[in-house]
Amino acid sequence: MSEFKITPEELEAMLDRSAKRALQSIGLTDEAAKDITELRSLLSAWRDTRRSIWMTVTRLVTTAVLLFIAGAVWMSFKDKL
C-alpha cells in the first residue's frame, strides 16, 4: 500500500484553488466579493439608521407626552396661584 502525504501548504493551496473555482462557477469572482462586502456594509448602515430613527421617534413622543402633562398641570395650578 502506498502512503500518500501532503504538506499543510499544499493542502491550503489546493483548497484555495478549489474555492476560487467554486466561486467562479457560480459567478462570484473577486469583483462580486467586493460587491457583497459593500451590500453588507449598506445593510448594516440601514439597520443603524432604522434603529436611530426609532430612538428619535420614541424620544419625540415621550417629550410630547411629558410636555402635555406639564401643560395640564400648569393649567390646573394657574388658576390657584
C-alpha positions as CSV (number, residue, x, y, z in Angstrom):
1,M,0.0,0.0,0.0
2,S,1.3,3.4,-0.9
3,E,1.3,6.1,1.7
4,F,0.2,9.5,0.4
5,K,1.4,12.6,2.3
6,I,0.6,16.2,1.7
7,T,2.0,19.2,3.4
8,P,-0.2,21.8,5.0
9,E,1.0,24.3,2.5
10,E,0.0,22.1,-0.4
11,L,-3.4,21.4,1.2
12,E,-4.0,25.1,1.7
13,A,-3.1,25.8,-1.9
14,M,-5.4,23.1,-3.2
15,L,-8.2,24.4,-1.0
16,D,-7.7,28.0,-2.3
17,R,-7.8,26.8,-5.9
18,S,-10.9,24.7,-5.3
19,A,-12.6,27.6,-3.6
20,K,-11.8,30.0,-6.4
21,R,-13.1,27.6,-9.0
22,A,-16.2,27.0,-7.0
23,L,-16.9,30.7,-6.7
24,Q,-16.2,31.3,-10.4
25,S,-18.6,28.5,-11.3
26,I,-21.4,30.3,-9.5
27,G,-20.3,33.8,-10.8
28,L,-18.7,35.1,-7.7
29,T,-15.4,36.5,-8.8
30,D,-13.2,39.0,-6.9
31,E,-15.4,41.9,-8.1
32,A,-18.6,40.2,-6.8
33,A,-17.0,39.6,-3.4
34,K,-16.4,43.4,-3.2
35,D,-20.0,44.0,-4.1
36,I,-21.2,41.6,-1.4
37,T,-19.0,43.4,1.1
38,E,-20.5,46.7,0.1
39,L,-24.0,45.3,0.3
40,R,-23.3,44.0,3.8
41,S,-22.0,47.4,4.8
42,L,-25.0,49.1,3.3
43,L,-27.4,46.8,5.1
44,S,-25.5,47.5,8.4
45,A,-25.8,51.2,7.8
46,W,-29.6,50.8,7.1
47,R,-30.1,48.9,10.3
48,D,-28.2,51.6,12.3
49,T,-30.3,54.3,10.6
50,R,-33.6,52.5,11.3
51,R,-32.6,52.0,15.0
52,S,-31.7,55.6,15.2
53,I,-35.0,56.7,13.7
54,W,-37.0,54.6,16.2
55,M,-35.0,56.1,19.1
56,T,-35.7,59.6,17.8
57,V,-39.4,58.9,17.3
58,T,-39.6,57.4,20.8
59,R,-37.9,60.5,22.3
60,L,-40.2,62.9,20.5
61,V,-43.3,61.0,21.6
62,T,-42.1,60.8,25.2
63,T,-41.2,64.5,25.2
64,A,-44.6,65.4,23.7
65,V,-46.4,63.4,26.4
66,L,-44.4,64.9,29.2
67,L,-45.0,68.5,27.8
68,F,-48.7,67.7,27.6
69,I,-48.7,66.5,31.2
70,A,-46.7,69.6,32.3
71,G,-49.0,71.9,30.5
72,A,-52.1,70.3,32.0
73,V,-50.6,70.6,35.5
74,W,-49.7,74.2,34.9
75,M,-53.2,75.0,33.6
76,S,-54.8,73.4,36.6
77,F,-52.5,75.3,39.1
78,K,-52.5,78.6,37.2
79,D,-56.0,79.5,38.5
80,K,-55.0,78.6,42.1
81,L,-52.0,81.0,42.2
